[in-house]
Amino acid sequence: MAIPSLREALLNPETYPDRPQAIKFIETHISVLFLTGNYVYKVKKPVNFGFLDFTSLEKRKYYCEQEVKLNRRLSPDIYLGVETINKEGNRILFGGRGELLEVAVKMKQIPEEFLMDKLLEKKQVTSKMIESVSEKLVQFYFMAETNDRIKSFARPERVKQDTDENFGQTEKYIQVSISREVYEEIKKRTNDFFKTKTDTFNQRIATDRIRDCHGDLRLEHIFWGKEVSIFDCIEFNERFRYTDVAADIAFLAMDLDYHNREDLSEHLIRAYIGESGDHELMEVLDFYKCYRAYVRGKVESFRLDDPHIPEEEKKEALERARKYFNLAYRYVQRF
């Protein structure tokens, strides 16, 4: 079903079983979301970006099911299931008995003011809250799946494919969002790290530190409700989720650094190591922080080429990209 037609249909309250009074619509590059006040219905767009492929209804259904299954590990109360969108006669309904048109992830709608990035803006994130997040992550990583295939994604030559891809995709932004000096220094030190720390990578693999992780562990994906919920993990590509737990938690630590809360970032790592006993994490933490900051710089740089983004937003994206790349440069000085 074409996105404009789907949008028109799903903005009609009659489509929903609970007949909401108002429906809010949000569009991202991979999804369209419909917020009813009580629930969120997320529909995947029929797009193929190489790292994800939602081009068939079968694939969208599979990845909706994966999204619910994987996110229930850390947010069992938020992810409610997968809903079908059907055509019954001239009507389009959720869970109807007619022709299957589309599928959607159904989630509980949560108040955005309790997301951790919003709480951080209001200076309401405490060290106790950070400890609660750490405790949840320690339990999650301990239970998360690991096997030889998952571990293979953390071999240094495999991780280098990711960093090489990042450097290749950001060459065009040299002297735009990243200076040549910063680009060359990060690239050189990253490649040197692979050469000198092969044993460290292999030791992390041997001690079962490679797990089926979250993959996108950022402040905006942590909800402070009755208990901590961490949502919106990567469901569409195993490569971004099968990783060292250090790479996963480094994303959150980097996000805190980016928001000028190094105190909370350091507290997170201290709490995590204290709970998990993973002291060796420190040997790779700055490397993975650098990697995560560089990826965010790359993603913000991509926005500069999007014809649908207004110039004012592009200026903001450029500022963010430069800040992320400079943060990556800071980390690279430490390894």
C-alpha positions in Angstrom: 0.0 0.0 0.0 1.4 3.4 -1.0 2.5 5.6 1.9 0.2 8.5 1.0 -2.8 6.2 0.9 -1.8 4.5 4.1 -1.4 7.8 5.8 -4.8 8.9 4.8 -6.4 5.7 5.9 -4.6 5.5 9.3 -5.4 9.2 10.1 -9.0 8.1 10.2 -10.1 7.2 13.8 -12.5 4.6 12.4 -9.5 2.4 11.4 -8.6 1.8 15.0 -10.4 -0.6 17.4 -10.5 2.0 20.2 -11.6 5.0 18.0 -9.0 7.6 19.2 -10.0 11.2 19.3 -6.8 12.5 17.7 -4.0 10.8 15.8 -0.5 12.3 15.4 1.7 11.3 12.4 5.5 11.0 12.4 7.6 10.0 9.4 11.3 8.9 9.4 13.4 7.6 6.6 12.4 4.0 7.3 9.1 4.2 9.1 5.8 6.0 9.5 4.3 6.2 13.0 0.7 6.8 14.1 0.3 8.0 17.7 -3.2 7.7 19.2 -2.6 8.8 22.8 -2.6 5.3 24.2 -0.7 3.4 21.4 1.8 3.8 18.7 1.5 1.9 15.4 4.7 1.7 13.5 4.7 0.8 9.8 7.9 0.0 7.9 8.4 1.8 4.6 9.0 -0.4 1.5 12.7 0.8 1.2 16.1 -0.9 0.6 19.1 1.0 1.9 21.5 -1.9 1.6 21.9 -2.4 5.3 18.1 -3.0 5.5 15.6 -4.3 3.1 11.8 -3.8 3.7 10.8 -4.1 0.0 8.3 -6.9 0.4 5.3 -7.4 2.7 6.8 -10.7 3.8 10.0 -8.9 4.8 8.1 -6.1 6.6 6.1 -8.7 8.5 9.2 -10.6 9.5 11.1 -7.5 10.7 8.0 -6.3 12.6 8.0 -9.7 14.4 11.7 -9.4 15.0 11.3 -5.9 16.4 8.8 -7.0 19.0 10.7 -10.1 19.9 14.0 -8.4 20.3 12.7 -5.3 22.1 10.7 -7.3 24.6 14.1 -8.3 26.1 14.5 -4.8 27.6 11.0 -3.4 27.2 8.4 -6.1 27.7 5.6 -3.7 28.8 6.0 -1.4 25.8 6.0 -3.8 22.8 2.5 -5.2 22.6 2.7 -7.2 19.3 2.2 -7.1 15.5 -1.1 -5.9 14.1 -2.4 -6.5 10.6 -4.0 -3.8 8.5 -6.8 -5.3 6.4 -9.3 -4.2 3.8 -12.9 -5.3 4.4 -15.0 -4.1 1.5 -14.4 -0.4 1.3 -13.0 -0.1 4.8 -9.5 -0.4 6.1 -9.2 -1.7 9.6 -6.7 -3.0 12.1 -7.1 -6.7 12.6 -9.8 -7.0 10.0 -10.7 -10.3 8.2 -10.3 -9.1 4.6 -7.3 -8.7 2.3 -4.0 -8.1 4.1 -2.6 -4.7 3.1 0.2 -4.0 5.6 1.5 -4.9 9.1 2.5 -2.6 12.0 4.3 -2.9 15.3 1.9 -1.9 18.2 3.5 -0.2 21.1 2.3 1.5 24.3 2.6 5.2 23.9 5.0 6.6 26.5 5.2 10.2 27.7 8.3 11.7 26.0 9.2 13.9 28.9 10.4 10.8 30.7 12.9 9.8 28.0 16.5 10.1 29.3 17.6 12.7 26.8 14.7 15.0 27.9 15.5 14.4 31.5 19.1 15.2 30.9 18.1 18.5 29.3 16.3 19.4 32.5 19.2 18.2 34.7 17.1 15.5 36.2 19.3 12.5 35.5 21.0 11.4 38.8 23.8 9.0 39.5 21.3 6.6 41.0 19.4 6.5 37.7 22.7 5.8 35.9 23.3 2.9 38.3 19.8 1.5 37.6 20.5 1.6 33.8 23.9 -0.1 34.4 22.3 -2.8 36.5 19.7 -3.5 33.8 22.4 -3.7 31.2 24.6 -6.1 33.2 21.6 -8.5 33.6 20.7 -8.1 29.9 24.2 -8.8 28.6 24.5 -11.8 30.9 21.3 -13.4 29.5 21.8 -12.2 25.9 22.5 -14.9 23.3 26.1 -15.8 22.3 27.4 -18.5 20.0 30.3 -19.0 17.5 28.4 -17.1 14.7 27.7 -14.1 17.0 31.3 -14.1 18.2 32.6 -14.0 14.6 31.2 -10.5 14.2 33.8 -9.2 16.7 36.9 -10.6 15.0 39.2 -7.6 14.4 39.2 -8.2 10.6 35.4 -8.1 10.6 35.2 -5.0 12.8 37.7 -3.4 10.4 35.2 -3.8 7.6 32.9 -1.5 9.5 35.5 1.1 10.1 36.8 0.9 6.5 33.2 1.5 5.4 32.9 4.5 7.6 36.1 6.1 6.3 35.0 5.3 2.7 31.6 6.9 3.2 32.9 10.0 4.8 35.7 10.9 2.3 33.3 13.2 0.5 32.8 15.2 3.7 36.5 16.0 4.2 36.8 19.8 4.6 33.0 20.0 5.0 32.1 18.3 8.3 35.5 16.8 9.1 38.9 18.3 8.6 41.5 16.3 6.6 43.8 16.3 9.7 41.1 14.8 11.9 40.0 12.3 9.3 43.6 11.1 8.6 44.5 10.9 12.3 41.3 8.9 13.3 41.8 6.6 10.3 45.5 5.9 11.1 45.1 5.3 14.8 42.0 3.1 14.2 44.0 0.9 11.8 47.0 0.8 14.2 44.6 -0.3 17.0 43.6 -3.4 14.9 47.3 -4.3 14.3 48.5 -3.9 17.9 45.4 -5.1 19.8 44.5 -8.3 18.0 45.1 -10.3 21.2 42.7 -8.0 23.0 39.9 -8.6 20.5 40.5 -12.3 20.6 40.5 -12.3 24.4 37.1 -10.5 24.4 35.8 -13.2 22.1 37.2 -16.0 24.3 35.6 -14.7 27.5 32.1 -14.5 25.9 31.9 -10.7 25.8 30.3 -10.8 22.4 26.5 -11.0 22.6 23.3 -10.3 20.8 23.2 -6.7 22.1 20.9 -3.6 21.6 22.9 -1.9 18.8 21.6 1.6 19.2 22.0 2.4 22.9 21.3 6.1 23.1 19.7 8.4 25.7 16.6 8.9 23.6 16.0 5.1 23.7 15.8 4.9 27.5 12.5 5.5 29.3 12.2 6.2 33.0 8.9 4.8 34.0 8.0 2.5 37.0 11.2 0.7 35.9 13.9 1.4 33.3 12.8 0.5 29.8 15.3 0.4 26.9 13.7 0.3 23.5 14.2 0.7 19.7 17.0 -1.8 19.3 18.4 -2.7 15.8 16.2 -5.4 14.4 16.9 -5.0 10.7 20.6 -6.0 10.6 22.4 -8.5 12.8 25.8 -6.9 12.0 24.9 -3.8 14.1 23.6 -5.9 17.0 26.1 -8.8 17.2 28.9 -7.0 19.0 31.1 -6.6 22.0 29.1 -5.5 25.1 31.8 -2.8 25.3 30.7 -1.4 21.9 27.1 -1.3 23.1 27.6 0.4 26.4 30.2 2.7 24.7 27.4 4.2 22.6 25.6 5.4 25.7 28.8 6.6 27.4 29.6 8.5 24.2 26.1 10.0 24.1 26.6 11.3 27.7 30.0 12.8 26.7 28.4 14.4 23.7 26.0 16.2 26.0 28.8 17.4 28.2 28.1 14.9 31.1 31.4 13.2 31.3 30.7 12.8 35.1 27.7 10.6 34.3 29.5 8.8 31.5 32.3 7.8 33.9 29.8 6.8 36.6 28.1 4.5 34.1 31.3 2.7 33.2 32.4 2.4 36.9 29.0 1.1 37.9 29.0 -1.4 35.0 32.5 -2.7 35.7 31.7 -3.0 39.4 28.6 -5.1 38.7 29.9 -7.1 35.8 33.5 -7.6 36.8 34.5 -6.8 33.2 37.6 -4.8 34.0 39.1 -5.6 30.5 36.4 -3.4 29.0 38.6 -0.4 29.6 41.1 -1.7 27.0 38.6 -1.2 24.2 36.2 1.4 25.6 37.8 4.5 23.9 38.2 2.6 20.6 34.5 1.8 20.6 33.5 5.3 21.8 35.5 6.7 18.9 33.7 4.3 16.5 30.3 5.3 17.8 31.0 9.0 17.7 32.3 8.6 14.1 29.2 6.8 13.0 27.0 9.6 14.4 29.1 12.2 12.6 28.7 10.2 9.4 24.9 9.9 9.8 24.6 13.7 10.5 26.8 14.3 7.4 24.4 12.2 5.2 21.7 14.7 6.1 23.5 17.4 4.2 22.8 15.6 1.0 19.0 15.0 1.6 17.0 17.3 -0.7 14.0 17.1 1.6 15.7 18.6 4.6 15.4 22.5 4.9 18.7 24.5 4.9 18.3 25.6 8.5 18.1 21.9 9.6 21.1 21.2 7.5 23.1 23.8 9.3 22.2 22.2 12.6 23.2 18.8 11.2 26.5 20.2 10.1 27.2 21.5 13.6 26.3 18.2 15.2 28.5 16.3 12.7 31.5 18.4 13.4 30.9 18.0 17.2 30.7 14.2 16.8 33.9 14.0 14.6 35.8 16.2 17.1 34.6 14.0 19.9 35.9 10.9 18.0 39.2 12.8 17.6 39.4 13.3 21.3 38.9 9.6 22.0 41.5 8.6 19.4 44.2 10.5 21.3 43.7 8.0 24.2 44.5 4.8 22.3 
